Amino acid sequence: MSIDYRTFFIEWKNWNDFEPRIDGINGVYAFRLKADFGRLIGKSNILYFGQVNQNPERNTRPGIWHRLMNYRQNNTGASQRLKEIETQFGGKQSIEYAYEVCDNPRETEKSLLKGYYKLHLEYPPLNRNS
């Protein structure tokens, strides 16, 4: 099964204005630029899909909010590359994020990636070498 990422995420928020802390919410999330860019086939604005499925009994900082907060830290991988994109494209205000709560985040992320690949014959830029 694949999911059409273009209609999956309902509410996009400005990365410059991060929301108040919320705990215990698992699901999938995405980052996008406010402007489309070319892909092998077509255009997209999606930079990254991710998922979080943590057990609050085993993890003291569970959920999407904490995962997104990690992208605001000085980490490696997709976090570092997201910061490079911020610098290149005008700061956090050029990026938006969205998340959706779901029962099986890992499978939902796989379906989003499959749907993206089906449309563009490649994965989002930050999903390729995270």
N, C-alpha and C positions, 0 to 999 in steps of 0.2 A: 504494500500500500504506500502511496505517496500523498503528501499534503501540499496544497498550493499555498506557498508562503505569502503570496501577494494578498490573500484575504484572511489568513489565519490570525495574525496579530491585530487586535482591535484598537488598542489605545497606545499611541507612540508618545514618548515623553522626551523633553530636551535633556540631554546628558549633562548640560551645564547646571540644571536645577534638579539635583538628586532628591528623591522623596524621603520622607521620614522613615525611621527604622521600623521594619516589620519582620517578625520571626516566624519560622516554621512553615513557610509556604514553599512547596516544591513545584517544579514545572519546567518549562522551557523559556528561553529568552533570546533576544536578537539585538544586534546593533545595526544601524544603517546610517548612511550619509543622507543629507537632505536633498542631494542631487543624484540622478542616475549616472552610471558610468558603464562603459562598454564591457561586454562579456564575449566569449567565443561566439555565442549565438544570442543576439538581442542585447538588452540593457537591464540593469538592476541597480538598486541602491543598497542591497544587503551586504554587510561586512562580515557578519558572524552569527552562527546559531550555537547555542549552548543549552545545557540542561543541568539541573540539580535535583537529586533525589536522596536527601539525607535524613537519617533517623534522629529526631531531636533527643532521644534518650541516650544516644552515643555521641552526639555532636553538640557542643555547647553553643555553637554559632550556626544554627541550621538555616537553610532556605535560600531563596533567590536573592533577598536583600544583601546578605553577606557575600554571596558569590559576586554580585554586581559590584559591591564595595571593593572586592579584591582587584577589580579592573582599574580602580582609582589609585591603587598603591603602585610602588615601583617594583613590579614583578617582571618576569621574563615571559616569553611566548606571546600569546595573543594580547595580553595586557600591555606589553612593551610595544607591540606593533600598533595597537589602538592609540597609544600616546603619540607615536610617530604620525599617524593619520591626523590626530588632533592638531599637531604642529603644522603639518602640510596644508590642511584645509581650513584653518582659521579658528582652532580651539574647540572646546567642548560643545559650543553652541552649534557647530556644524554636524553634530552627531545626535541621533535619537536612539532610544532603547525602548523595548516593549517586552512584556512577559505574559505568559498565560499559565494558569494553574492547570495541571492535568494529572491523571492517575498513573500514567506510565511515561515519565519524562524521557527515559532513554529511547524507547520505541518511537515516541513522538519526534524527538530530535532526528532520529534516523529517517523517519518519513519526510520531515522537512528537507533534509539534505538530499534525499532521493528525488523529491519534487523539484528542487532547485537544479539538480544535475540534469534531470529530464528536460528542463526548459533551456538550460544554458550550456550543457555538455562540459561543465566544470563546477567546482564547489566554490562557495563564497571565499574571498581572498584570505580572511583570517582563519578559516577552517582548514586550510591546506597544510599548514606546518605549525600548528599550535604546540 
